[in-house]
Amino acid sequence: MGEMIIPELPKQTTNQDKSFIDAILGKHEVKVPGDFALKVVEFSEMVYKSAGYKPYEMDEE
């Protein structure tokens, strides 16, 4: 195998949770549009699918 690559992430400049709550409280507008969040979810689902992940399904009683 080749050498392990360790990604360097940029320094976090915002707290997404606080920003979301502040938007709900009317302190400012939503800083991340919903269509961007949808793309993040779709990307995450593709990663899980490519790794062979299958969600747990509960048995119906």
PDB file of N, H, CA, C and O in Angstrom:
ATOM      1  N   MET A   1       0.836  -1.193   0.000  1.00  0.00           N
ATOM      2  CA  MET A   1       0.000   0.000   0.000  1.00  0.00           C
ATOM      3  C   MET A   1       0.874   1.247   0.000  1.00  0.00           C
ATOM      4  O   MET A   1       2.038   1.221   0.399  1.00  0.00           O
ATOM      5  N   GLY A   2       0.283   2.323  -0.454  1.00  0.00           N
ATOM      6  H   GLY A   2      -0.663   2.344  -0.778  1.00  0.00           H
ATOM      7  CA  GLY A   2       1.004   3.580  -0.480  1.00  0.00           C
ATOM      8  C   GLY A   2       0.996   4.265   0.875  1.00  0.00           C
ATOM      9  O   GLY A   2       0.457   3.749   1.854  1.00  0.00           O
ATOM     10  N   GLU A   3       1.592   5.412   0.903  1.00  0.00           N
ATOM     11  H   GLU A   3       2.030   5.831   0.108  1.00  0.00           H
ATOM     12  CA  GLU A   3       1.672   6.196   2.132  1.00  0.00           C
ATOM     13  C   GLU A   3       0.295   6.750   2.502  1.00  0.00           C
ATOM     14  O   GLU A   3      -0.453   7.207   1.638  1.00  0.00           O
ATOM     15  N   MET A   4      -0.031   6.702   3.810  1.00  0.00           N
ATOM     16  H   MET A   4       0.577   6.331   4.512  1.00  0.00           H
ATOM     17  CA  MET A   4      -1.326   7.205   4.253  1.00  0.00           C
ATOM     18  C   MET A   4      -1.385   8.715   4.088  1.00  0.00           C
ATOM     19  O   MET A   4      -0.438   9.426   4.422  1.00  0.00           O
ATOM     20  N   ILE A   5      -2.510   9.193   3.569  1.00  0.00           N
ATOM     21  H   ILE A   5      -3.280   8.615   3.298  1.00  0.00           H
ATOM     22  CA  ILE A   5      -2.711  10.621   3.377  1.00  0.00           C
ATOM     23  C   ILE A   5      -3.606  11.124   4.502  1.00  0.00           C
ATOM     24  O   ILE A   5      -4.714  10.623   4.695  1.00  0.00           O
ATOM     25  N   ILE A   6      -3.128  12.101   5.230  1.00  0.00           N
ATOM     26  H   ILE A   6      -2.228  12.508   5.073  1.00  0.00           H
ATOM     27  CA  ILE A   6      -3.921  12.703   6.302  1.00  0.00           C
ATOM     28  C   ILE A   6      -4.349  14.087   5.826  1.00  0.00           C
ATOM     29  O   ILE A   6      -3.513  14.976   5.660  1.00  0.00           O
ATOM     30  N   PRO A   7      -5.669  14.273   5.603  1.00  0.00           N
ATOM     31  CA  PRO A   7      -6.130  15.561   5.081  1.00  0.00           C
ATOM     32  C   PRO A   7      -5.962  16.672   6.120  1.00  0.00           C
ATOM     33  O   PRO A   7      -6.084  16.438   7.322  1.00  0.00           O
ATOM     34  N   GLU A   8      -5.685  17.859   5.645  1.00  0.00           N
ATOM     35  H   GLU A   8      -5.586  18.049   4.668  1.00  0.00           H
ATOM     36  CA  GLU A   8      -5.604  19.023   6.512  1.00  0.00           C
ATOM     37  C   GLU A   8      -6.890  19.813   6.334  1.00  0.00           C
ATOM     38  O   GLU A   8      -7.162  20.352   5.261  1.00  0.00           O
ATOM     39  N   LEU A   9      -7.667  19.872   7.388  1.00  0.00           N
ATOM     40  H   LEU A   9      -7.447  19.434   8.260  1.00  0.00           H
ATOM     41  CA  LEU A   9      -8.935  20.584   7.340  1.00  0.00           C
ATOM     42  C   LEU A   9      -8.728  22.047   7.700  1.00  0.00           C
ATOM     43  O   LEU A   9      -7.880  22.373   8.530  1.00  0.00           O
ATOM     44  N   PRO A  10      -9.506  22.933   7.074  1.00  0.00           N
ATOM     45  CA  PRO A  10      -9.379  24.352   7.428  1.00  0.00           C
ATOM     46  C   PRO A  10      -9.881  24.585   8.851  1.00  0.00           C
ATOM     47  O   PRO A  10     -10.698  23.816   9.358  1.00  0.00           O
ATOM     48  N   LYS A  11      -9.402  25.624   9.483  1.00  0.00           N
ATOM     49  H   LYS A  11      -8.738  26.249   9.072  1.00  0.00           H
ATOM     50  CA  LYS A  11      -9.821  25.972  10.828  1.00  0.00           C
ATOM     51  C   LYS A  11     -11.316  26.314  10.815  1.00  0.00           C
ATOM     52  O   LYS A  11     -11.787  27.037   9.937  1.00  0.00           O
ATOM     53  N   GLN A  12     -12.049  25.790  11.790  1.00  0.00           N
ATOM     54  H   GLN A  12     -11.667  25.203  12.503  1.00  0.00           H
ATOM     55  CA  GLN A  12     -13.483  26.057  11.871  1.00  0.00           C
ATOM     56  C   GLN A  12     -13.691  27.516  12.245  1.00  0.00           C
ATOM     57  O   GLN A  12     -13.111  28.008  13.212  1.00  0.00           O
ATOM     58  N   THR A  13     -14.521  28.202  11.471  1.00  0.00           N
ATOM     59  H   THR A  13     -14.992  27.803  10.685  1.00  0.00           H
ATOM     60  CA  THR A  13     -14.754  29.627  11.729  1.00  0.00           C
ATOM     61  C   THR A  13     -16.153  29.902  12.253  1.00  0.00           C
ATOM     62  O   THR A  13     -16.432  31.001  12.732  1.00  0.00           O
ATOM     63  N   THR A  14     -17.032  28.916  12.166  1.00  0.00           N
ATOM     64  H   THR A  14     -16.805  28.024  11.777  1.00  0.00           H
ATOM     65  CA  THR A  14     -18.388  29.106  12.673  1.00  0.00           C
ATOM     66  C   THR A  14     -18.825  27.870  13.442  1.00  0.00           C
ATOM     67  O   THR A  14     -18.269  26.786  13.267  1.00  0.00           O
ATOM     68  N   ASN A  15     -19.817  28.044  14.286  1.00  0.00           N
ATOM     69  H   ASN A  15     -20.269  28.924  14.428  1.00  0.00           H
ATOM     70  CA  ASN A  15     -20.436  26.938  14.992  1.00  0.00           C
ATOM     71  C   ASN A  15     -21.795  26.720  14.326  1.00  0.00           C
ATOM     72  O   ASN A  15     -22.729  27.492  14.544  1.00  0.00           O
ATOM     73  N   GLN A  16     -21.902  25.662  13.509  1.00  0.00           N
ATOM     74  H   GLN A  16     -21.144  25.035  13.332  1.00  0.00           H
ATOM     75  CA  GLN A  16     -23.112  25.453  12.716  1.00  0.00           C
ATOM     76  C   GLN A  16     -24.349  25.305  13.586  1.00  0.00           C
ATOM     77  O   GLN A  16     -25.413  25.815  13.236  1.00  0.00           O
ATOM     78  N   ASP A  17     -24.226  24.612  14.720  1.00  0.00           N
ATOM     79  H   ASP A  17     -23.361  24.198  15.004  1.00  0.00           H
ATOM     80  CA  ASP A  17     -25.381  24.422  15.598  1.00  0.00           C
ATOM     81  C   ASP A  17     -25.861  25.750  16.157  1.00  0.00           C
ATOM     82  O   ASP A  17     -27.058  26.035  16.136  1.00  0.00           O
ATOM     83  N   LYS A  18     -24.938  26.568  16.658  1.00  0.00           N
ATOM     84  H   LYS A  18     -23.966  26.337  16.675  1.00  0.00           H
ATOM     85  CA  LYS A  18     -25.313  27.869  17.208  1.00  0.00           C
ATOM     86  C   LYS A  18     -25.909  28.754  16.121  1.00  0.00           C
ATOM     87  O   LYS A  18     -26.891  29.459  16.355  1.00  0.00           O
ATOM     88  N   SER A  19     -25.320  28.715  14.948  1.00  0.00           N
ATOM     89  H   SER A  19     -24.523  28.143  14.758  1.00  0.00           H
ATOM     90  CA  SER A  19     -25.828  29.518  13.837  1.00  0.00           C
ATOM     91  C   SER A  19     -27.264  29.124  13.489  1.00  0.00           C
ATOM     92  O   SER A  19     -28.106  29.990  13.250  1.00  0.00           O
ATOM     93  N   PHE A  20     -27.544  27.820  13.461  1.00  0.00           N
ATOM     94  H   PHE A  20     -26.860  27.116  13.655  1.00  0.00           H
ATOM     95  CA  PHE A  20     -28.893  27.331  13.164  1.00  0.00           C
ATOM     96  C   PHE A  20     -29.883  27.798  14.222  1.00  0.00           C
ATOM     97  O   PHE A  20     -30.969  28.277  13.893  1.00  0.00           O
ATOM     98  N   ILE A  21     -29.513  27.660  15.489  1.00  0.00           N
ATOM     99  H   ILE A  21     -28.631  27.271  15.756  1.00  0.00           H
ATOM    100  CA  ILE A  21     -30.400  28.078  16.583  1.00  0.00           C
ATOM    101  C   ILE A  21     -30.615  29.586  16.545  1.00  0.00           C
ATOM    102  O   ILE A  21     -31.739  30.051  16.730  1.00  0.00           O
ATOM    103  N   ASP A  22     -29.553  30.357  16.308  1.00  0.00           N
ATOM    104  H   ASP A  22     -28.639  29.979  16.158  1.00  0.00           H
ATOM    105  CA  ASP A  22     -29.696  31.808  16.221  1.00  0.00           C
ATOM    106  C   ASP A  22     -30.626  32.210  15.083  1.00  0.00           C
ATOM    107  O   ASP A  22     -31.377  33.177  15.216  1.00  0.00           O
ATOM    108  N   ALA A  23     -30.588  31.486  13.966  1.00  0.00           N
ATOM    109  H   ALA A  23     -29.978  30.701  13.858  1.00  0.00           H
ATOM    110  CA  ALA A  23     -31.500  31.776  12.853  1.00  0.00           C
ATOM    111  C   ALA A  23     -32.937  31.495  13.263  1.00  0.00           C
ATOM    112  O   ALA A  23     -33.836  32.266  12.927  1.00  0.00           O
ATOM    113  N   ILE A  24     -33.170  30.394  13.991  1.00  0.00           N
ATOM    114  H   ILE A  24     -32.440  29.768  14.265  1.00  0.00           H
ATOM    115  CA  ILE A  24     -34.523  30.081  14.465  1.00  0.00           C
ATOM    116  C   ILE A  24     -35.021  31.175  15.406  1.00  0.00           C
ATOM    117  O   ILE A  24     -36.194  31.546  15.371  1.00  0.00           O
ATOM    118  N   LEU A  25     -34.121  31.690  16.249  1.00  0.00           N
ATOM    119  H   LEU A  25     -33.168  31.389  16.278  1.00  0.00           H
ATOM    120  CA  LEU A  25     -34.494  32.727  17.210  1.00  0.00           C
ATOM    121  C   LEU A  25     -34.615  34.110  16.571  1.00  0.00           C
ATOM    122  O   LEU A  25     -34.964  35.081  17.242  1.00  0.00           O
ATOM    123  N   GLY A  26     -34.327  34.193  15.275  1.00  0.00           N
ATOM    124  H   GLY A  26     -34.043  33.404  14.730  1.00  0.00           H
ATOM    125  CA  GLY A  26     -34.464  35.459  14.556  1.00  0.00           C
ATOM    126  C   GLY A  26     -33.290  36.405  14.748  1.00  0.00           C
ATOM    127  O   GLY A  26     -33.408  37.594  14.450  1.00  0.00           O
ATOM    128  N   LYS A  27     -32.161  35.908  15.240  1.00  0.00           N
ATOM    129  H   LYS A  27     -32.065  34.942  15.482  1.00  0.00           H
ATOM    130  CA  LYS A  27     -30.999  36.766  15.459  1.00  0.00           C
ATOM    131  C   LYS A  27     -30.266  37.097  14.165  1.00  0.00           C
ATOM    132  O   LYS A  27     -29.579  38.116  14.084  1.00  0.00           O
ATOM    133  N   HIS A  28     -30.408  36.242  13.149  1.00  0.00           N
ATOM    134  H   HIS A  28     -30.965  35.414  13.215  1.00  0.00           H
ATOM    135  CA  HIS A  28     -29.833  36.504  11.823  1.00  0.00           C
ATOM    136  C   HIS A  28     -30.463  35.549  10.817  1.00  0.00           C
ATOM    137  O   HIS A  28     -31.185  34.625  11.191  1.00  0.00           O
ATOM    138  N   GLU A  29     -30.186  35.779   9.555  1.00  0.00           N
ATOM    139  H   GLU A  29     -29.599  36.530   9.252  1.00  0.00           H
ATOM    140  CA  GLU A  29     -30.702  34.914   8.498  1.00  0.00           C
ATOM    141  C   GLU A  29     -29.947  33.581   8.503  1.00  0.00           C
ATOM    142  O   GLU A  29     -28.850  33.481   9.052  1.00  0.00           O
ATOM    143  N   VAL A  30     -30.542  32.574   7.892  1.00  0.00           N
ATOM    144  H   VAL A  30     -31.433  32.656   7.446  1.00  0.00           H
ATOM    145  CA  VAL A  30     -29.874  31.283   7.756  1.00  0.00           C
ATOM    146  C   VAL A  30     -28.639  31.478   6.888  1.00  0.00           C
ATOM    147  O   VAL A  30     -28.729  32.036   5.794  1.00  0.00           O
ATOM    148  N   LYS A  31     -27.485  31.020   7.370  1.00  0.00           N
ATOM    149  H   LYS A  31     -27.412  30.566   8.258  1.00  0.00           H
ATOM    150  CA  LYS A  31     -26.231  31.246   6.650  1.00  0.00           C
ATOM    151  C   LYS A  31     -25.920  30.157   5.634  1.00  0.00           C
ATOM    152  O   LYS A  31     -25.138  30.381   4.710  1.00  0.00           O
ATOM    153  N   VAL A  32     -26.520  28.982   5.791  1.00  0.00           N
ATOM    154  H   VAL A  32     -27.155  28.800   6.542  1.00  0.00           H
ATOM    155  CA  VAL A  32     -26.297  27.890   4.846  1.00  0.00           C
ATOM    156  C   VAL A  32     -27.645  27.536   4.215  1.00  0.00           C
ATOM    157  O   VAL A  32     -28.558  27.102   4.918  1.00  0.00           O
ATOM    158  N   PRO A  33     -27.780  27.716   2.908  1.00  0.00           N
ATOM    159  CA  PRO A  33     -29.062  27.428   2.261  1.00  0.00           C
ATOM    160  C   PRO A  33     -29.403  25.938   2.283  1.00  0.00           C
ATOM    161  O   PRO A  33     -28.516  25.086   2.317  1.00  0.00           O
ATOM    162  N   GLY A  34     -30.687  25.645   2.265  1.00  0.00           N
ATOM    163  H   GLY A  34     -31.408  26.338   2.237  1.00  0.00           H
ATOM    164  CA  GLY A  34     -31.168  24.270   2.323  1.00  0.00           C
ATOM    165  C   GLY A  34     -30.665  23.405   1.189  1.00  0.00           C
ATOM    166  O   GLY A  34     -30.419  22.215   1.386  1.00  0.00           O
ATOM    167  N   ASP A  35     -30.503  23.983  -0.016  1.00  0.00           N
ATOM    168  H   ASP A  35     -30.703  24.949  -0.177  1.00  0.00           H
ATOM    169  CA  ASP A  35     -30.039  23.159  -1.144  1.00  0.00           C
ATOM    170  C   ASP A  35     -28.601  22.677  -0.923  1.00  0.00           C
ATOM    171  O   ASP A  35     -28.232  21.602  -1.397  1.00  0.00           O
ATOM    172  N   PHE A  36     -27.790  23.457  -0.210  1.00  0.00           N
ATOM    173  H   PHE A  36     -28.090  24.329   0.176  1.00  0.00           H
ATOM    174  CA  PHE A  36     -26.435  23.002   0.119  1.00  0.00           C
ATOM    175  C   PHE A  36     -26.503  21.840   1.104  1.00  0.00           C
ATOM    176  O   PHE A  36     -25.792  20.846   0.953  1.00  0.00           O
ATOM    177  N   ALA A  37     -27.365  21.970   2.117  1.00  0.00           N
ATOM    178  H   ALA A  37     -27.943  22.777   2.240  1.00  0.00           H
ATOM    179  CA  ALA A  37     -27.523  20.895   3.105  1.00  0.00           C
ATOM    180  C   ALA A  37     -27.983  19.610   2.424  1.00  0.00           C
ATOM    181  O   ALA A  37     -27.527  18.523   2.778  1.00  0.00           O
ATOM    182  N   LEU A  38     -28.880  19.727   1.452  1.00  0.00           N
ATOM    183  H   LEU A  38     -29.250  20.610   1.164  1.00  0.00           H
ATOM    184  CA  LEU A  38     -29.355  18.563   0.712  1.00  0.00           C
ATOM    185  C   LEU A  38     -28.199  17.883  -0.023  1.00  0.00           C
ATOM    186  O   LEU A  38     -28.113  16.655  -0.043  1.00  0.00           O
ATOM    187  N   LYS A  39     -27.316  18.672  -0.625  1.00  0.00           N
ATOM    188  H   LYS A  39     -27.385  19.669  -0.609  1.00  0.00           H
ATOM    189  CA  LYS A  39     -26.160  18.101  -1.325  1.00  0.00           C
ATOM    190  C   LYS A  39     -25.247  17.358  -0.355  1.00  0.00           C
ATOM    191  O   LYS A  39     -24.686  16.320  -0.705  1.00  0.00           O
ATOM    192  N   VAL A  40     -25.093  17.881   0.860  1.00  0.00           N
ATOM    193  H   VAL A  40     -25.548  18.725   1.144  1.00  0.00           H
ATOM    194  CA  VAL A  40     -24.259  17.212   1.864  1.00  0.00           C
ATOM    195  C   VAL A  40     -24.870  15.866   2.236  1.00  0.00           C
ATOM    196  O   VAL A  40     -24.157  14.868   2.347  1.00  0.00           O
ATOM    197  N   VAL A  41     -26.193  15.837   2.430  1.00  0.00           N
ATOM    198  H   VAL A  41     -26.772  16.648   2.339  1.00  0.00           H
ATOM    199  CA  VAL A  41     -26.879  14.586   2.773  1.00  0.00           C
ATOM    200  C   VAL A  41     -26.758  13.586   1.628  1.00  0.00           C
ATOM    201  O   VAL A  41     -26.482  12.409   1.863  1.00  0.00           O
ATOM    202  N   GLU A  42     -26.959  14.038   0.397  1.00  0.00           N
ATOM    203  H   GLU A  42     -27.183  14.994   0.206  1.00  0.00           H
ATOM    204  CA  GLU A  42     -26.850  13.142  -0.757  1.00  0.00           C
ATOM    205  C   GLU A  42     -25.431  12.576  -0.873  1.00  0.00           C
ATOM    206  O   GLU A  42     -25.254  11.392  -1.160  1.00  0.00           O
ATOM    207  N   PHE A  43     -24.427  13.419  -0.651  1.00  0.00           N
ATOM    208  H   PHE A  43     -24.570  14.381  -0.418  1.00  0.00           H
ATOM    209  CA  PHE A  43     -23.043  12.955  -0.698  1.00  0.00           C
ATOM    210  C   PHE A  43     -22.783  11.916   0.392  1.00  0.00           C
ATOM    211  O   PHE A  43     -22.158  10.884   0.145  1.00  0.00           O
ATOM    212  N   SER A  44     -23.269  12.201   1.591  1.00  0.00           N
ATOM    213  H   SER A  44     -23.777  13.038   1.792  1.00  0.00           H
ATOM    214  CA  SER A  44     -23.083  11.259   2.708  1.00  0.00           C
ATOM    215  C   SER A  44     -23.724   9.913   2.402  1.00  0.00           C
ATOM    216  O   SER A  44     -23.146   8.867   2.696  1.00  0.00           O
ATOM    217  N   GLU A  45     -24.909   9.937   1.816  1.00  0.00           N
ATOM    218  H   GLU A  45     -25.378  10.787   1.577  1.00  0.00           H
ATOM    219  CA  GLU A  45     -25.584   8.687   1.452  1.00  0.00           C
ATOM    220  C   GLU A  45     -24.797   7.918   0.399  1.00  0.00           C
ATOM    221  O   GLU A  45     -24.742   6.689   0.445  1.00  0.00           O
ATOM    222  N   MET A  46     -24.181   8.632  -0.557  1.00  0.00           N
ATOM    223  H   MET A  46     -24.225   9.630  -0.594  1.00  0.00           H
ATOM    224  CA  MET A  46     -23.368   7.963  -1.575  1.00  0.00           C
ATOM    225  C   MET A  46     -22.149   7.298  -0.950  1.00  0.00           C
ATOM    226  O   MET A  46     -21.758   6.205  -1.358  1.00  0.00           O
ATOM    227  N   VAL A  47     -21.547   7.956   0.041  1.00  0.00           N
ATOM    228  H   VAL A  47     -21.865   8.844   0.372  1.00  0.00           H
ATOM    229  CA  VAL A  47     -20.387   7.384   0.725  1.00  0.00           C
ATOM    230  C   VAL A  47     -20.794   6.093   1.429  1.00  0.00           C
ATOM    231  O   VAL A  47     -20.120   5.071   1.298  1.00  0.00           O
ATOM    232  N   TYR A  48     -21.904   6.141   2.182  1.00  0.00           N
ATOM    233  H   TYR A  48     -22.451   6.971   2.289  1.00  0.00           H
ATOM    234  CA  TYR A  48     -22.375   4.939   2.873  1.00  0.00           C
ATOM    235  C   TYR A  48     -22.670   3.817   1.883  1.00  0.00           C
ATOM    236  O   TYR A  48     -22.298   2.667   2.115  1.00  0.00           O
ATOM    237  N   LYS A  49     -23.341   4.150   0.775  1.00  0.00           N
ATOM    238  H   LYS A  49     -23.644   5.084   0.586  1.00  0.00           H
ATOM    239  CA  LYS A  49     -23.699   3.132  -0.217  1.00  0.00           C
ATOM    240  C   LYS A  49     -22.453   2.516  -0.837  1.00  0.00           C
ATOM    241  O   LYS A  49     -22.392   1.301  -1.026  1.00  0.00           O
ATOM    242  N   SER A  50     -21.459   3.341  -1.155  1.00  0.00           N
ATOM    243  H   SER A  50     -21.508   4.328  -1.001  1.00  0.00           H
ATOM    244  CA  SER A  50     -20.242   2.808  -1.786  1.00  0.00           C
ATOM    245  C   SER A  50     -19.463   1.915  -0.821  1.00  0.00           C
ATOM    246  O   SER A  50     -18.699   1.051  -1.250  1.00  0.00           O
ATOM    247  N   ALA A  51     -19.656   2.124   0.475  1.00  0.00           N
ATOM    248  H   ALA A  51     -20.277   2.826   0.824  1.00  0.00           H
ATOM    249  CA  ALA A  51     -18.972   1.296   1.479  1.00  0.00           C
ATOM    250  C   ALA A  51     -19.756   0.025   1.796  1.00  0.00           C
ATOM    251  O   ALA A  51     -19.319  -0.789   2.610  1.00  0.00           O
ATOM    252  N   GLY A  52     -20.918  -0.145   1.152  1.00  0.00           N
ATOM    253  H   GLY A  52     -21.272   0.517   0.491  1.00  0.00           H
ATOM    254  CA  GLY A  52     -21.713  -1.341   1.369  1.00  0.00           C
ATOM    255  C   GLY A  52     -22.595  -1.282   2.604  1.00  0.00           C
ATOM    256  O   GLY A  52     -23.117  -2.305   3.047  1.00  0.00           O
ATOM    257  N   TYR A  53     -22.763  -0.089   3.161  1.00  0.00           N
ATOM    258  H   TYR A  53     -22.339   0.742   2.800  1.00  0.00           H
ATOM    259  CA  TYR A  53     -23.591   0.067   4.357  1.00  0.00           C
ATOM    260  C   TYR A  53     -25.054  -0.175   4.025  1.00  0.00           C
ATOM    261  O   TYR A  53     -25.569   0.328   3.026  1.00  0.00           O
ATOM    262  N   LYS A  54     -25.711  -0.941   4.865  1.00  0.00           N
ATOM    263  H   LYS A  54     -25.293  -1.350   5.676  1.00  0.00           H
ATOM    264  CA  LYS A  54     -27.146  -1.153   4.721  1.00  0.00           C
ATOM    265  C   LYS A  54     -27.800  -0.754   6.039  1.00  0.00           C
ATOM    266  O   LYS A  54     -27.421  -1.270   7.091  1.00  0.00           O
ATOM    267  N   PRO A  55     -28.769   0.149   6.003  1.00  0.00           N
ATOM    268  CA  PRO A  55     -29.395   0.597   7.242  1.00  0.00           C
ATOM    269  C   PRO A  55     -30.101  -0.539   7.979  1.00  0.00           C
ATOM    270  O   PRO A  55     -30.623  -1.471   7.368  1.00  0.00           O
ATOM    271  N   TYR A  56     -30.101  -0.440   9.275  1.00  0.00           N
ATOM    272  H   TYR A  56     -29.677   0.317   9.772  1.00  0.00           H
ATOM    273  CA  TYR A  56     -30.781  -1.438  10.102  1.00  0.00           C
ATOM    274  C   TYR A  56     -32.279  -1.318   9.909  1.00  0.00           C
ATOM    275  O   TYR A  56     -32.828  -0.219   9.989  1.00  0.00           O
ATOM    276  N   GLU A  57     -32.939  -2.417   9.658  1.00  0.00           N
ATOM    277  H   GLU A  57     -32.493  -3.310   9.592  1.00  0.00           H
ATOM    278  CA  GLU A  57     -34.388  -2.414   9.496  1.00  0.00           C
ATOM    279  C   GLU A  57     -35.004  -3.170  10.659  1.00  0.00           C
ATOM    280  O   GLU A  57     -34.652  -4.320  10.921  1.00  0.00           O
ATOM    281  N   MET A  58     -35.919  -2.522  11.350  1.00  0.00           N
ATOM    282  H   MET A  58     -36.205  -1.588  11.137  1.00  0.00           H
ATOM    283  CA  MET A  58     -36.576  -3.146  12.488  1.00  0.00           C
ATOM    284  C   MET A  58     -37.635  -4.130  11.996  1.00  0.00           C
ATOM    285  O   MET A  58     -38.317  -3.878  11.003  1.00  0.00           O
ATOM    286  N   ASP A  59     -37.761  -5.221  12.680  1.00  0.00           N
ATOM    287  H   ASP A  59     -37.207  -5.426  13.487  1.00  0.00           H
ATOM    288  CA  ASP A  59     -38.806  -6.199  12.361  1.00  0.00           C
ATOM    289  C   ASP A  59     -40.156  -5.642  12.771  1.00  0.00           C
ATOM    290  O   ASP A  59     -40.299  -5.046  13.838  1.00  0.00           O
ATOM    291  N   GLU A  60     -41.137  -5.841  11.918  1.00  0.00           N
ATOM    292  H   GLU A  60     -41.021  -6.326  11.051  1.00  0.00           H
ATOM    293  CA  GLU A  60     -42.494  -5.424  12.266  1.00  0.00           C
ATOM    294  C   GLU A  60     -43.096  -6.469  13.192  1.00  0.00           C
ATOM    295  O   GLU A  60     -42.941  -7.672  12.981  1.00  0.00           O
ATOM    296  N   GLU A  61     -43.775  -5.996  14.203  1.00  0.00           N
ATOM    297  H   GLU A  61     -43.902  -5.019  14.374  1.00  0.00           H
ATOM    298  CA  GLU A  61     -44.377  -6.943  15.158  1.00  0.00           C
ATOM    299  C   GLU A  61     -45.812  -7.232  14.808  1.00  0.00           C
ATOM    300  O   GLU A  61     -46.473  -8.006  15.501  1.00  0.00           O
TER     301      GLU A  61
END
